[in-house]
Amino acid sequence: MRKSPTDSSALTAYDAVGVSLSTLAEADAYRVTVATFEPGGTIGAHPTTLPQLFHVVDGHGWVSGADGEKVQIVAGEHVVWQALEDHASGSHDGMVAVIVQCVDVEAFRSALR
């Protein structure tokens, strides 16, 4: 076992405000990141690079896809965006989400019920 602190940095791309990211794992075909949204934190609309699963583990907020419609999301829920799909997210009260990006959207099959 190896224990270490998790580094995080403020997200400044995509007109983001009040969001910090901690990358937990990364390779050519995937990335696992924890996004922490402060109250009022947002990430503006931008296209995904890879298919992306956004799973809320604490708090609640909103997400939107290509149509820009904000959909409420709470801890225990997730969304999957396809590669190159415009998306955005935010929270009025604060939220923590695990973001998994993977080259093969089929990796999210169990999440796509």
Z-matrix of the N, CA and C atoms (Angstrom, degrees):
N
C 1 1.452
C 2 1.523 1 108.60
N 3 1.298 2 114.28 1 142.46
C 4 1.462 3 120.12 2 177.11
C 5 1.518 4 108.03 3 -135.23
N 6 1.308 5 117.18 4 121.85
C 7 1.460 6 122.72 5 -178.61
C 8 1.526 7 109.03 6 -108.22
N 9 1.326 8 115.95 7 137.95
C 10 1.458 9 119.23 8 177.50
C 11 1.523 10 108.99 9 -152.85
N 12 1.323 11 116.92 10 158.70
C 13 1.474 12 119.52 11 177.99
C 14 1.527 13 110.25 12 -71.23
N 15 1.301 14 115.70 13 155.60
C 16 1.458 15 121.61 14 177.44
C 17 1.522 16 108.82 15 -97.96
N 18 1.319 17 116.04 16 118.66
C 19 1.462 18 120.62 17 177.84
C 20 1.521 19 109.62 18 -78.34
N 21 1.311 20 116.10 19 144.20
C 22 1.464 21 119.56 20 175.16
C 23 1.525 22 108.84 21 -136.71
N 24 1.331 23 114.28 22 156.20
C 25 1.458 24 119.34 23 177.47
C 26 1.526 25 108.78 24 -142.20
N 27 1.317 26 115.21 25 150.47
C 28 1.458 27 121.15 26 179.84
C 29 1.525 28 109.30 27 -67.32
N 30 1.325 29 115.35 28 134.78
C 31 1.461 30 120.24 29 174.40
C 32 1.522 31 107.76 30 -83.27
N 33 1.328 32 116.71 31 125.66
C 34 1.460 33 120.77 32 179.87
C 35 1.530 34 111.78 33 -115.02
N 36 1.326 35 117.48 34 -16.93
C 37 1.467 36 120.82 35 178.13
C 38 1.526 37 109.89 36 -72.99
N 39 1.309 38 116.24 37 164.95
C 40 1.468 39 124.11 38 174.14
C 41 1.529 40 112.76 39 60.81
N 42 1.318 41 117.50 40 32.01
C 43 1.467 42 122.25 41 -178.82
C 44 1.527 43 112.02 42 56.37
N 45 1.318 44 116.63 43 30.31
C 46 1.467 45 120.89 44 -178.55
C 47 1.522 46 110.56 45 -71.01
N 48 1.321 47 114.53 46 143.09
C 49 1.462 48 122.54 47 176.97
C 50 1.525 49 107.34 48 -137.53
N 51 1.326 50 117.76 49 129.76
C 52 1.448 51 121.41 50 173.57
C 53 1.511 52 115.14 51 68.79
N 54 1.342 53 116.96 52 33.17
C 55 1.461 54 121.02 53 179.30
C 56 1.523 55 108.88 54 -129.69
N 57 1.327 56 116.27 55 131.03
C 58 1.464 57 120.02 56 174.28
C 59 1.517 58 108.95 57 -118.07
N 60 1.327 59 115.24 58 148.22
C 61 1.460 60 122.18 59 -178.14
C 62 1.519 61 110.63 60 -119.43
N 63 1.323 62 115.49 61 141.14
C 64 1.460 63 123.17 62 173.57
C 65 1.517 64 107.15 63 -126.66
N 66 1.324 65 117.66 64 112.17
C 67 1.460 66 121.07 65 178.57
C 68 1.517 67 108.67 66 -84.27
N 69 1.351 68 115.65 67 123.82
C 70 1.459 69 121.44 68 -177.56
C 71 1.519 70 112.48 69 -97.21
N 72 1.327 71 117.29 70 -32.94
C 73 1.468 72 121.95 71 -179.31
C 74 1.516 73 108.09 72 -154.16
N 75 1.356 74 114.88 73 146.54
C 76 1.465 75 118.19 74 -176.21
C 77 1.522 76 110.35 75 -158.25
N 78 1.330 77 115.52 76 137.24
C 79 1.458 78 123.30 77 173.47
C 80 1.527 79 106.83 78 -152.98
N 81 1.328 80 117.40 79 -176.27
C 82 1.463 81 120.01 80 -179.72
C 83 1.521 82 112.38 81 -60.08
N 84 1.325 83 117.74 82 -37.03
C 85 1.457 84 121.50 83 -171.02
C 86 1.525 85 114.09 84 -98.62
N 87 1.331 86 118.99 85 -6.69
C 88 1.460 87 119.84 86 -177.84
C 89 1.528 88 111.71 87 -157.71
N 90 1.335 89 114.27 88 164.16
C 91 1.468 90 121.78 89 173.75
C 92 1.531 91 107.14 90 -153.22
N 93 1.329 92 116.38 91 138.69
C 94 1.462 93 122.68 92 175.41
C 95 1.521 94 107.47 93 -121.19
N 96 1.339 95 116.10 94 122.96
C 97 1.460 96 122.17 95 -174.72
C 98 1.520 97 109.49 96 -134.46
N 99 1.322 98 116.29 97 146.40
C 100 1.463 99 121.52 98 170.45
C 101 1.525 100 107.13 99 -105.52
N 102 1.334 101 115.70 100 125.82
C 103 1.469 102 121.60 101 177.76
C 104 1.523 103 108.27 102 -107.56
N 105 1.322 104 116.36 103 124.79
C 106 1.459 105 121.58 104 177.84
C 107 1.524 106 107.91 105 -111.41
N 108 1.341 107 115.57 106 117.24
C 109 1.455 108 123.02 107 179.80
C 110 1.519 109 108.77 108 -98.70
N 111 1.311 110 117.35 109 120.55
C 112 1.462 111 120.78 110 171.03
C 113 1.524 112 107.92 111 -70.93
N 114 1.334 113 118.63 112 163.76
C 115 1.467 114 118.66 113 173.53
C 116 1.532 115 109.81 114 -53.49
N 117 1.327 116 116.23 115 128.52
C 118 1.463 117 121.47 116 -177.42
C 119 1.513 118 113.94 117 84.27
N 120 1.332 119 118.35 118 1.23
C 121 1.461 120 121.90 119 -178.80
C 122 1.516 121 112.12 120 -69.77
N 123 1.332 122 116.17 121 142.05
C 124 1.466 123 121.31 122 179.46
C 125 1.524 124 111.08 123 -144.87
N 126 1.315 125 114.79 124 153.17
C 127 1.460 126 122.49 125 168.22
C 128 1.515 127 105.15 126 -121.81
N 129 1.320 128 117.17 127 121.44
C 130 1.461 129 121.59 128 -177.48
C 131 1.514 130 112.88 129 -70.96
N 132 1.315 131 115.11 130 167.59
C 133 1.464 132 121.86 131 -177.02
C 134 1.531 133 111.16 132 -61.04
N 135 1.324 134 114.46 133 134.72
C 136 1.460 135 122.61 134 176.67
C 137 1.524 136 108.26 135 -162.94
N 138 1.327 137 118.67 136 157.57
C 139 1.466 138 120.25 137 179.38
C 140 1.527 139 111.27 138 -81.63
N 141 1.328 140 115.58 139 145.56
C 142 1.457 141 119.61 140 173.47
C 143 1.523 142 108.60 141 -69.44
N 144 1.293 143 115.59 142 155.79
C 145 1.454 144 120.43 143 172.62
C 146 1.524 145 108.85 144 -88.79
N 147 1.334 146 114.66 145 -50.23
C 148 1.461 147 123.39 146 178.50
C 149 1.521 148 108.30 147 -117.83
N 150 1.333 149 119.10 148 163.58
C 151 1.459 150 119.46 149 170.04
C 152 1.529 151 108.84 150 -52.53
N 153 1.318 152 116.35 151 143.94
C 154 1.461 153 120.08 152 -170.24
C 155 1.527 154 111.47 153 -138.49
N 156 1.328 155 115.91 154 130.28
C 157 1.450 156 123.20 155 172.38
C 158 1.526 157 107.35 156 -103.47
N 159 1.335 158 116.99 157 130.03
C 160 1.466 159 123.94 158 -178.76
C 161 1.525 160 106.04 159 -119.84
N 162 1.331 161 117.25 160 106.62
C 163 1.469 162 122.21 161 -175.29
C 164 1.537 163 109.89 162 -114.73
N 165 1.322 164 116.43 163 119.62
C 166 1.469 165 121.42 164 -179.07
C 167 1.531 166 109.05 165 -81.40
N 168 1.331 167 116.08 166 124.78
C 169 1.463 168 120.70 167 179.60
C 170 1.522 169 112.54 168 -106.77
N 171 1.334 170 117.56 169 -16.40
C 172 1.465 171 120.56 170 178.81
C 173 1.532 172 108.71 171 -155.21
N 174 1.321 173 115.84 172 140.49
C 175 1.453 174 120.62 173 176.98
C 176 1.513 175 112.25 174 80.87
N 177 1.323 176 115.27 175 -158.17
C 178 1.457 177 121.20 176 -179.41
C 179 1.517 178 109.10 177 -156.76
N 180 1.322 179 115.10 178 163.31
C 181 1.461 180 119.78 179 -179.04
C 182 1.507 181 110.03 180 -172.64
N 183 1.318 182 115.45 181 -144.47
C 184 1.461 183 121.42 182 -179.62
C 185 1.525 184 109.16 183 -143.34
N 186 1.327 185 113.68 184 156.68
C 187 1.460 186 121.55 185 175.12
C 188 1.520 187 107.53 186 -137.26
N 189 1.310 188 116.50 187 156.74
C 190 1.470 189 120.17 188 174.23
C 191 1.515 190 108.53 189 -141.54
N 192 1.331 191 113.71 190 154.25
C 193 1.456 192 120.92 191 177.29
C 194 1.508 193 110.16 192 -109.25
N 195 1.304 194 115.56 193 -152.16
C 196 1.462 195 121.60 194 -175.09
C 197 1.526 196 113.25 195 -60.36
N 198 1.343 197 117.55 196 -28.90
C 199 1.465 198 120.01 197 -178.96
C 200 1.529 199 113.01 198 -80.44
N 201 1.341 200 117.60 199 -8.64
C 202 1.460 201 122.01 200 177.93
C 203 1.518 202 114.79 201 78.19
N 204 1.335 203 118.53 202 -2.38
C 205 1.461 204 121.46 203 -179.34
C 206 1.530 205 110.07 204 -72.59
N 207 1.322 206 116.64 205 125.76
C 208 1.464 207 121.64 206 179.65
C 209 1.525 208 109.95 207 -78.81
N 210 1.327 209 115.19 208 126.50
C 211 1.450 210 122.87 209 179.65
C 212 1.529 211 107.35 210 -117.30
N 213 1.322 212 116.79 211 130.14
C 214 1.460 213 121.09 212 179.94
C 215 1.530 214 109.88 213 -68.22
N 216 1.349 215 115.80 214 144.33
C 217 1.460 216 121.95 215 179.35
C 218 1.526 217 108.08 216 -141.75
N 219 1.336 218 116.38 217 141.48
C 220 1.464 219 121.50 218 -177.76
C 221 1.524 220 109.57 219 -127.91
N 222 1.327 221 115.48 220 167.28
C 223 1.462 222 121.12 221 178.15
C 224 1.524 223 109.86 222 -52.16
N 225 1.325 224 115.58 223 134.16
C 226 1.452 225 122.22 224 -178.39
C 227 1.518 226 113.83 225 95.02
N 228 1.337 227 117.44 226 -5.86
C 229 1.463 228 121.55 227 178.07
C 230 1.524 229 109.97 228 -110.13
N 231 1.319 230 115.45 229 159.26
C 232 1.465 231 120.19 230 178.53
C 233 1.512 232 110.55 231 -148.35
N 234 1.313 233 114.38 232 163.39
C 235 1.464 234 122.39 233 171.86
C 236 1.521 235 107.90 234 -129.88
N 237 1.324 236 115.30 235 158.31
C 238 1.459 237 121.27 236 174.17
C 239 1.523 238 107.20 237 -125.27
N 240 1.322 239 114.93 238 128.12
C 241 1.459 240 121.24 239 175.30
C 242 1.533 241 108.34 240 -106.97
N 243 1.321 242 116.60 241 141.10
C 244 1.456 243 121.70 242 177.65
C 245 1.533 244 109.99 243 -76.60
N 246 1.306 245 117.30 244 163.44
C 247 1.465 246 121.84 245 176.40
C 248 1.528 247 109.69 246 -57.88
N 249 1.298 248 116.83 247 136.17
C 250 1.459 249 126.77 248 178.15
C 251 1.532 250 113.94 249 70.61
N 252 1.339 251 118.24 250 8.28
C 253 1.461 252 120.99 251 178.19
C 254 1.532 253 110.06 252 -78.60
N 255 1.332 254 116.38 253 129.75
C 256 1.463 255 119.95 254 174.24
C 257 1.522 256 108.48 255 -66.08
N 258 1.329 257 115.72 256 140.05
C 259 1.458 258 120.79 257 -179.56
C 260 1.522 259 109.42 258 -156.44
N 261 1.327 260 116.04 259 161.75
C 262 1.459 261 122.91 260 177.73
C 263 1.521 262 107.37 261 -151.51
N 264 1.339 263 116.49 262 167.17
C 265 1.463 264 120.62 263 179.70
C 266 1.520 265 109.40 264 -158.46
N 267 1.327 266 114.94 265 160.36
C 268 1.451 267 119.33 266 178.87
C 269 1.513 268 111.43 267 -174.88
N 270 1.332 269 115.44 268 174.16
C 271 1.459 270 120.69 269 -179.33
C 272 1.525 271 109.72 270 -151.68
N 273 1.328 272 115.80 271 136.74
C 274 1.459 273 120.37 272 175.57
C 275 1.521 274 111.46 273 -79.22
N 276 1.348 275 117.03 274 -35.44
C 277 1.464 276 121.64 275 -173.35
C 278 1.520 277 114.65 276 -111.66
N 279 1.309 278 118.72 277 -5.12
C 280 1.454 279 122.31 278 -177.69
C 281 1.521 280 111.28 279 111.64
N 282 1.332 281 115.31 280 146.21
C 283 1.459 282 120.50 281 -176.11
C 284 1.523 283 108.60 282 -161.46
N 285 1.331 284 115.86 283 148.28
C 286 1.458 285 122.15 284 172.51
C 287 1.520 286 107.40 285 -124.23
N 288 1.325 287 116.68 286 128.97
C 289 1.467 288 121.48 287 -179.35
C 290 1.525 289 110.25 288 -131.89
N 291 1.316 290 115.02 289 143.84
C 292 1.461 291 121.41 290 170.79
C 293 1.527 292 106.24 291 -95.36
N 294 1.318 293 116.02 292 128.62
C 295 1.460 294 122.07 293 -179.35
C 296 1.524 295 107.74 294 -113.84
N 297 1.330 296 115.75 295 122.22
C 298 1.453 297 121.11 296 177.38
C 299 1.523 298 107.48 297 -115.78
N 300 1.311 299 116.05 298 121.94
C 301 1.459 300 121.87 299 176.16
C 302 1.524 301 107.15 300 -111.68
N 303 1.323 302 115.85 301 132.50
C 304 1.458 303 120.28 302 -175.86
C 305 1.517 304 109.30 303 -144.58
N 306 1.309 305 117.58 304 140.70
C 307 1.452 306 122.03 305 -176.66
C 308 1.529 307 112.27 306 -62.17
N 309 1.323 308 118.13 307 -27.63
C 310 1.460 309 122.29 308 -177.07
C 311 1.523 310 110.46 309 -112.19
N 312 1.324 311 117.59 310 108.93
C 313 1.468 312 121.61 311 -178.97
C 314 1.527 313 111.20 312 -59.95
N 315 1.322 314 118.80 313 -22.49
C 316 1.469 315 121.62 314 177.55
C 317 1.524 316 111.64 315 -62.38
N 318 1.316 317 117.75 316 -20.82
C 319 1.460 318 120.61 317 176.48
C 320 1.527 319 110.58 318 -62.76
N 321 1.333 320 117.07 319 -21.17
C 322 1.476 321 122.13 320 -179.57
C 323 1.527 322 111.47 321 -96.57
N 324 1.310 323 118.53 322 12.44
C 325 1.465 324 122.95 323 -174.96
C 326 1.518 325 112.28 324 -49.74
N 327 1.337 326 118.64 325 -45.84
C 328 1.468 327 120.09 326 -178.30
C 329 1.519 328 111.63 327 -66.57
N 330 1.321 329 118.16 328 -24.63
C 331 1.462 330 121.67 329 178.41
C 332 1.523 331 112.04 330 -83.38
N 333 1.321 332 117.64 331 -13.53
C 334 1.463 333 122.11 332 -174.41
C 335 1.532 334 113.35 333 -98.13
N 336 1.303 335 118.47 334 22.86
C 337 1.469 336 122.03 335 -176.52
C 338 1.485 337 112.69 336 -46.07
